[in-house]
Amino acid sequence: MHRIMNTIDKSISRRNFIKLTSLSGTALTLGFYFPAAAKEATYLKGDVAENLGIELNAWISIDPSGKVTIINHRAEMGQGSFQAVPQIIAEELEVDLNSVDIIFGVGNEKKYGNQITGGSSTVRGSYKHLGRIGASAREMLIEAAAKKWNVSTSECYAENGQVIHKTSGKKLSYGELVQEASKLEPPKNVALKKPEDYKILRKPLPRQDTPLKTNGAAIFGLDKKLPGMLYAVVERSPRFVGKVKSFDDSETKKVAGVKHVFTVKSAVFSTVREGVAVVADNLWAAMQGRKALKVVWDDSAFEHFNTDQLYTKMNDDLKTKEGLSFKTKGNVSSVLSKANKKITAAYETPYRRIAAWSH
């Protein structure tokens, strides 16, 4: 899902966008990439990366109108990447969050690595790089303004998409500075803001994607249409280790639009999940076809426990199996062996089944 953009033709590829902006000198474009076997990111201007044939993992571009556009390689699955990534950029760049547009990179595991959103990995793994891109662009814009006014950069500061001269109060918008700033080299070491100076990060701001999701403008993966594209839904066993014993698709194939019905297997953790896929030329037909499907499941591998048996098994495991250790410090066994008094307690919670897979 991405924000509807008014300033950029969505049919333009990322590479061509950089060509049309950076190489023409009409925008300030910065990005980062990871050289082979490198642990640290390298930051480059868009035109330099283009001349070297380097594909940037993520980039930020500011056009003459002052509009900020960034590309993010992580997906939006409800966790908030759409909000968090531009929020990081906007904080360091000193622009209003509403002036930042985001484009999501296409799926490419070889180029980007893991592109899922989970475990806060988008923020944990990218916030410093994104922040440094924003901070670098900010400092380049400040330097461009200082040169125009023939003053020191220490006499200038950035705020709300402008560079301001402290003494005179003179102001220049980012849009007025991007052409000159694009000729400068990115700073080697740029300081990120201290948390106490944050204006946007760590603030309870309205999510930028909420209006799009409520007014119908948001575009999801399900909205993607290709010539001849088919849709598939999968009927899976209600039990995690259930296998397909047989299925009857006679009624399913009577549904208009259904093309194929076949068994599928998918690795889930240490086991294999089986199911029956219904493929059709539209999603509704696939869903209705699945409803008409009759599947006989083989549940012979499923362990049938009642509550008492589960608690007995877990208590036995405590005595016979090594527990998982999150953090270890000191020698607990040694200290306990010398203790004059020991207190033992057992804590239990109701057994809860957590779904590991969904239809």
C-alpha positions in Angstrom: 0.0 0.0 0.0 1.3 3.5 -0.8 0.2 7.0 -0.5 -1.5 8.6 -3.5 1.2 11.0 -4.9 0.4 14.2 -6.8 3.9 15.2 -7.8 5.4 12.0 -9.3 4.2 9.8 -12.1 3.8 6.4 -10.6 4.8 4.7 -13.9 8.3 6.2 -13.6 10.7 3.6 -12.2 13.0 4.5 -9.3 16.1 4.5 -11.6 14.4 6.8 -14.1 13.2 9.0 -11.3 16.7 9.5 -10.1 17.8 10.2 -13.6 15.1 12.8 -14.1 15.8 14.6 -10.8 19.5 14.2 -9.7 21.1 14.2 -13.1 19.1 17.2 -14.3 20.2 19.1 -11.2 16.6 19.8 -10.2 16.5 17.9 -7.0 18.6 16.8 -4.1 18.7 13.0 -3.9 20.5 10.9 -1.3 20.5 7.3 -0.5 22.4 4.4 1.1 23.5 0.9 0.2 25.5 -1.9 1.7 28.6 -2.9 -0.2 29.3 -6.7 -0.4 30.2 -8.1 3.0 30.0 -4.6 4.6 28.5 -4.1 8.0 28.1 -0.4 7.6 26.0 1.5 5.0 27.6 3.8 2.4 25.8 7.0 1.7 25.8 8.4 -1.9 24.1 11.1 -3.9 21.7 9.8 -6.5 23.7 10.9 -9.5 26.9 9.4 -8.1 25.1 6.1 -7.5 23.7 6.2 -11.0 27.1 6.8 -12.6 28.6 3.9 -10.6 25.7 1.6 -11.5 24.7 1.2 -7.8 21.1 0.6 -6.8 20.4 2.4 -3.6 18.5 0.4 -0.9 16.5 3.5 0.1 16.7 7.1 -1.0 15.3 10.5 -0.2 14.7 13.2 -2.8 13.7 16.9 -2.4 12.3 18.7 -5.5 12.2 22.4 -6.3 8.8 22.7 -4.8 10.2 21.4 -1.5 8.3 18.1 -1.7 10.2 15.2 -0.1 9.9 11.7 -1.6 11.5 8.6 -0.1 11.6 4.9 -1.1 11.2 2.3 1.6 12.0 -1.4 1.0 9.7 -2.6 3.8 6.1 -3.5 3.3 3.1 -2.1 5.2 1.1 -4.9 6.8 -0.5 -2.8 9.5 2.5 -2.5 11.8 3.1 1.2 10.8 6.0 1.2 8.4 4.0 3.8 6.3 4.0 6.1 9.3 7.3 5.3 11.0 9.7 5.6 8.1 8.6 9.1 6.9 8.4 10.2 10.5 12.1 9.3 11.0 13.0 11.2 7.8 10.9 14.2 8.6 12.4 14.6 12.1 16.0 14.8 11.0 15.1 16.8 7.8 13.1 19.3 9.7 10.0 19.1 7.5 6.3 18.7 8.3 5.3 15.1 8.1 2.5 15.9 5.6 5.2 17.1 3.1 6.8 13.6 2.9 5.6 11.1 0.3 6.7 7.4 0.4 7.1 4.9 -2.3 7.5 1.2 -1.5 10.2 -0.8 -3.2 9.2 -3.8 -5.3 9.8 -7.3 -3.9 13.4 -8.2 -4.4 15.0 -10.4 -1.7 18.4 -10.5 -3.5 18.6 -6.8 -3.4 16.9 -5.9 -0.1 17.1 -9.0 1.9 14.2 -9.7 4.2 11.3 -7.3 3.3 8.7 -8.5 5.8 7.5 -6.2 8.6 7.6 -7.9 12.0 9.3 -7.7 15.3 9.8 -3.9 14.8 12.6 -4.9 12.4 11.9 -1.9 10.1 12.6 0.7 12.8 15.3 -1.3 14.6 17.2 -2.0 11.4 16.8 1.2 9.4 16.2 4.2 11.7 19.8 5.2 11.9 20.3 5.0 8.2 17.1 6.8 7.4 17.9 9.4 10.1 21.3 10.0 8.6 19.9 10.5 5.1 17.6 13.1 6.5 20.3 14.8 8.6 22.8 14.8 5.7 20.3 16.4 3.4 19.5 19.0 6.1 23.1 19.9 6.5 23.7 20.1 2.8 20.7 22.5 2.5 22.1 24.6 5.4 25.5 24.7 3.7 23.9 25.9 0.4 22.0 28.7 2.2 25.1 29.8 4.1 27.0 30.1 0.8 24.3 32.2 -0.7 24.4 34.5 2.3 28.2 34.3 2.7 27.9 33.4 6.3 29.0 30.5 8.5 26.8 27.4 8.7 26.9 27.8 12.5 24.8 31.0 12.0 22.0 29.0 10.2 19.5 26.4 11.2 16.7 24.4 9.5 13.1 24.5 10.5 9.8 23.6 8.8 11.3 23.1 5.4 13.4 26.3 5.5 16.9 27.4 6.3 16.9 30.5 8.6 19.8 32.9 9.4 19.8 33.4 13.1 20.9 37.1 13.1 19.0 38.6 10.2 16.0 36.3 10.2 16.4 35.7 6.4 14.8 32.5 5.1 15.2 30.3 2.1 12.9 27.3 1.4 14.3 23.9 0.7 13.0 24.1 -2.9 15.1 27.3 -3.5 18.2 25.5 -2.2 18.0 22.0 -3.7 19.9 22.8 -7.0 22.9 24.3 -5.2 22.7 21.7 -2.4 22.8 18.9 -5.0 26.3 20.0 -6.1 27.7 19.5 -2.5 29.2 16.4 -1.0 27.2 14.7 1.7 28.8 15.2 5.2 31.0 12.3 6.4 29.8 12.4 9.9 26.5 14.0 10.7 25.1 14.2 14.2 21.6 13.0 14.8 19.2 14.8 17.1 19.0 14.0 20.8 15.6 12.5 21.9 14.9 15.6 24.0 15.0 17.7 20.8 12.5 15.6 18.9 9.5 17.4 17.4 7.9 14.5 15.5 9.4 11.2 16.8 7.9 9.8 20.0 4.9 12.0 19.5 1.3 10.7 19.4 0.7 11.9 15.8 -2.3 10.8 13.7 -1.2 8.0 11.3 -0.8 9.2 7.7 -2.4 6.1 6.2 -5.7 6.3 8.2 -7.5 8.6 5.8 -6.4 6.4 2.8 -7.7 3.3 4.4 -11.0 4.9 5.2 -11.7 6.8 2.0 -10.8 3.9 -0.3 -7.7 5.5 -1.8 -5.2 3.0 -0.3 -3.8 0.5 -2.7 -3.1 -3.0 -1.4 -1.5 -6.1 -2.9 -4.9 -7.4 -3.6 -5.6 -4.4 -5.9 -2.8 -5.5 -8.3 -4.1 -6.6 -11.6 -2.1 -8.3 -14.4 -3.4 -9.7 -17.8 -4.5 -13.3 -17.3 -3.9 -13.2 -13.5 -5.5 -16.0 -11.5 -6.4 -16.0 -7.8 -5.9 -18.8 -5.3 -7.3 -19.6 -1.9 -6.3 -22.5 0.3 -8.4 -24.8 2.5 -6.3 -26.0 5.4 -6.8 -28.5 8.1 -8.2 -27.1 11.4 -5.3 -29.0 13.1 -1.7 -28.0 12.7 -0.4 -31.4 11.6 -3.5 -32.5 9.6 -2.9 -34.1 6.3 -5.1 -34.2 3.2 -6.5 -37.7 3.0 -8.8 -37.0 0.0 -11.0 -34.3 -1.4 -14.1 -34.0 -3.6 -14.0 -31.0 -5.9 -17.0 -31.9 -8.0 -19.1 -29.0 -6.7 -16.2 -26.6 -6.6 -15.6 -27.1 -10.4 -19.2 -26.1 -11.0 -18.5 -22.6 -9.8 -18.0 -20.2 -12.7 -14.4 -19.0 -13.0 -12.8 -21.9 -11.1 -9.8 -23.2 -13.1 -7.8 -25.7 -11.0 -8.0 -27.6 -7.7 -4.9 -29.3 -6.2 -3.1 -30.1 -3.0 -0.4 -27.9 -1.7 2.3 -28.2 1.0 4.1 -25.4 2.9 6.9 -25.7 5.5 5.8 -24.1 8.8 8.5 -24.1 11.5 9.5 -27.8 12.0 6.5 -29.4 10.2 4.7 -29.3 6.9 1.2 -27.8 6.5 -1.0 -29.3 3.9 -4.0 -27.9 2.1 -6.1 -27.8 -1.0 -5.8 -24.8 -3.3 -8.7 -23.5 -5.4 -7.6 -21.4 -8.3 -10.0 -19.1 -10.3 -10.0 -16.1 -12.6 -11.4 -13.9 -9.8 -11.2 -13.9 -6.0 -14.9 -14.3 -5.4 -15.0 -17.5 -7.5 -12.0 -18.9 -5.7 -13.6 -18.2 -2.3 -16.9 -19.7 -3.3 -15.1 -22.7 -4.8 -13.4 -23.3 -1.5 -16.7 -23.2 0.3 -18.0 -25.9 -2.0 -14.9 -28.1 -1.5 -15.2 -31.3 0.6 -12.0 -32.4 2.2 -11.3 -35.5 4.4 -8.4 -34.8 6.8 -6.0 -37.3 8.2 -5.5 -36.3 11.9 -3.6 -39.4 12.9 -0.5 -37.5 13.8 -2.4 -35.1 16.0 -1.7 -35.6 19.7 -4.9 -35.6 21.8 -4.3 -34.0 25.2 -6.8 -32.9 27.8 -5.9 -30.1 30.2 -4.6 -32.3 33.0 -2.4 -34.2 30.6 -1.0 -31.0 29.2 0.0 -29.7 32.7 1.5 -33.0 33.6 3.6 -33.0 30.4 4.8 -29.4 31.0 5.8 -30.2 34.6 7.6 -33.3 33.5 9.4 -31.2 30.9 10.6 -28.8 33.6 12.3 -31.7 35.3 13.9 -33.4 32.3 14.5 -30.7 29.7 16.8 -27.7 29.6 15.0 -24.4 29.7 15.5 -21.5 27.4 17.8 -18.9 28.7 17.3 -15.2 27.7 20.2 -13.8 29.7 22.8 -15.3 32.1 25.0 -13.5 34.6 26.9 -15.0 37.5 26.6 -18.5 38.9 23.1 -19.2 40.1 23.8 -22.8 41.1 26.8 -21.9 43.2 24.9 -19.1 45.1 21.8 -21.4 45.7 24.0 -24.1 47.1 25.2 -21.8 49.8 21.8 -20.3 50.6 20.5 -20.7 54.2 16.9 -20.4 53.0 15.3 -21.2 49.7 11.9 -20.3 48.5 10.4 -22.3 45.6 7.3 -21.1 43.7 5.5 -22.3 40.6 3.6 -20.0 38.3 1.0 -21.2 35.9 -1.3 -19.6 33.3 -4.2 -21.2 31.5 -3.2 -23.2 28.5 -3.8 -21.2 25.4 -3.6 -22.3 21.8 -2.1 -19.7 19.5 -2.9 -19.9 15.8 0.3 -20.2 13.8 -1.4 -20.1 10.4 -4.5 -18.7 8.9 -6.6 -19.1 5.8 
